């Protein structure tokens, strides 16, 4: 490292503001007695939106904090991404938390704090900083998954998630120590420089390190065979947290993987490329096939999200400038779609208390707007044209095939067809099954209706005008391969 | 790889020697020491009462768990304070204020727990 460090704290202003926001939420919850607890989600969402606007001030600027955290377009992209996601989740949580959970202050504060961890995972350019950020995100999620304290399933899911998460962290740390042992540095750029030359002196330790780093991060993003915690954590967690898990925790894992593998491990591509390709193939096949047998919507979406992780891993296996911008595009489309689906599912659950797939019968008659939006989201997840899922998958698969991974693309296309089947099972319940006698139209809150419409417009926008988002994604990943 | 492993020869030696020493001590004392067992030997001799209730296993109240966690936070803080105290003069003002901020955050955490009633024995 150079002797003079750039300790410009103003680079980290958005995250300081987020920490302040979390403290504000806790203080409001604690000290203002007559403060209406039901306002907390709106305070959180408004704060996140304000910090999001603030972070746009770093567009097209490039700098770093002490060599540890990059503040460039890639970081800015994920700042906006994670804050927008957290704001939507906060809004969706409003009614659910009020009805079903206690301690709303800590809930929203943890949501905001976990966003900081996710952002730094994308921003870090040094292994230990990346690790600490990963832990910050994970710790918040462990608590949030088990937030329904008096429900057995929530505790079970939280405990499994925490034990396996701790195990994964240990493996990741061991891998990091191997990488440090062989390269003599924890900075991505220095690791790449150390691996650029002859690596035959430490080939075995290097391979061990790569395998363990991949296994540790594979746990976090739920790649097969490290996916065992996912269905239980998804099913046990409060519904909005399930949405948050499927969005932020996965995307943050990939943001870290992308910067790490493009920044540090590119010179030893041959050592890890086949491992990631094998993981991607296994993840796609198993996630989508097991999803076929699920009868709970949370577990269905858990396995479908494992399948999605398989598609995303393909981009890491075929790492190049084209695949990484396609990956960012795909993740954006996926998260918008997933949030739209979860908004409908959460609203339906708040109204009826049902989260089994068979419980969605009659949704078309009782809440037509939610039914239409959920159908659009599910079609998008399976990759139908016009919806976001089609174009983002198309770009991703094409970029991967261009890099010579035609066999992976073939598996991905076949598995997309398989996924259509289980999404259609849900749509059949919504539109074909008749509602039971005496079930009337249900009133959907205006906020939820508005959010659903906005997210559905997002799904179509990404599907019909993908060029805009793709330009942004290309800008964001440009520096990774500079 | 070889150089990497060579660094750890000392650790391996220490582990082998450690396990051998402890193992030998345990086994030898087992073999050599005289043994006699009787009920009389199991009761307390001139050091307190016989336990009155069964089972003798004593249970800790669950509430201690929260105190333990709060204690742990400040215990770990000390781990950071000691190396900081040795070097902060060299690093400069930033190090001082960062540590003040860190302690302030921990203090705020304790105040939060206090206000939430964690320290009350209900």
Interface residues (C-beta under 8 A of the other chain):
Chain A: X7 X23 X26 X30 X31 X181 X182 X201 X202 X203 X204 X205
Chain B: X1 X2 X3 X4 X94 X108 X112 X115 X116
